[in-house]
């Protein structure tokens, strides 16, 4: 039985990039992916690179490093990732004060420019100007997620890496340490295993007795074949409801509901937007749900109708285009930051998931993870460790005890 230095579970963009970077450092790496034809969040994403969106020293640095890697990635991997930069148009619904919305973006690394309705229409002629009060714009990166994923996998194999298509059903332990990964057909031995399974990460880790602050939305989109009309920009709402959905669904008081199948933690939300790829195809979305069951079924006809109605208000020419409905599981974390590093209670077990701005920062973060695996200290990896949630939980409990004690003291004095 062959043994590996690292087994990477999940072959989406996070797993593919991490496998490549670990192999670059000289590790023997096995990448395990369930589907030979991708059906994951990478496959159905917009492909946007929001490198302008960092709001802290850490996120700004990762965004800077990420976009620099993307600009050189095609040459490094010897394959076209279809990287480009285009204008992002963040629409502001009519009836909403545009200046107030613009103020929400004041802390971003690159502050988007506020446009009038007329200016937004000039930038994107397909826009329904009567539906907006204005828009924000900023230069935005874009790739083909599938082409980039394929390029990483090809680069990984050239470095001597191994890819197997099999569903992981469990982890092997010796004492308290992870020593291997089990699929339906095989057992693979390893020194380290890292779960890069996006929204499925929580379920895999739970099966190993590990609880992490990684959750998931079910995202629904429409995808078209190449069309003749030309969308000049990437269009998205300036006020993304998905972020509110994630924040409400990951609050500590509802945390336990994620482990009870059949729960809908919040009502679904729709963020009407669209992007056109280099081949002329469109991706239109996005409806998001927080359903605790990874295998939950939704009414696709109702969802498709809602997505078409939503995009029809903003980009009427797209509403009735022939399109195929798709859904996928998208990971997010309790604090909107990646969850990256070793699980303290399970030596040899790592997680690399919960990336809300995944495509932008994965190249840089994967490189940092691999360097840390090789023994280099990395402050970013330390800050993104899953142990940060344990520390925060302890802080909250201590604060709760302090407040109760203070209440008792005041009551006694009264």
Protein Blocks (a to p, Z undefined) as FASTA:
>chain_A
ZZdfbdcehjbfklmmmmmmmmmnopacddddfblbacbfklmmnoiacfklpcbfklmm
mmmmmmmmmmmmmmmnopaehiacddddddddehiafklmmmmmmmpmbacddddfklmm
mmmmmbcfklpgbdcddddddddfklmmmmmmmmmmmnopacdddddfbdcdehjacfbd
cdfkbccddfbdcdfehjmlmmmmmmnopacfbdcdddddddddddfbdcfbdcddfbdf
klmmmmmmmgfklmmmmmmghiafbdcdddddddddfkopacddddddddfbfkbccdfk
lmmmmmmmmmmmmmmmlmmgccddddddddddfkopacedddfklghiacdehilklmmm
mmmmmmmmmmmmnopacfklmmmpmklmmmmmmmmmmmmmmmmmmmmmmmmmZZ
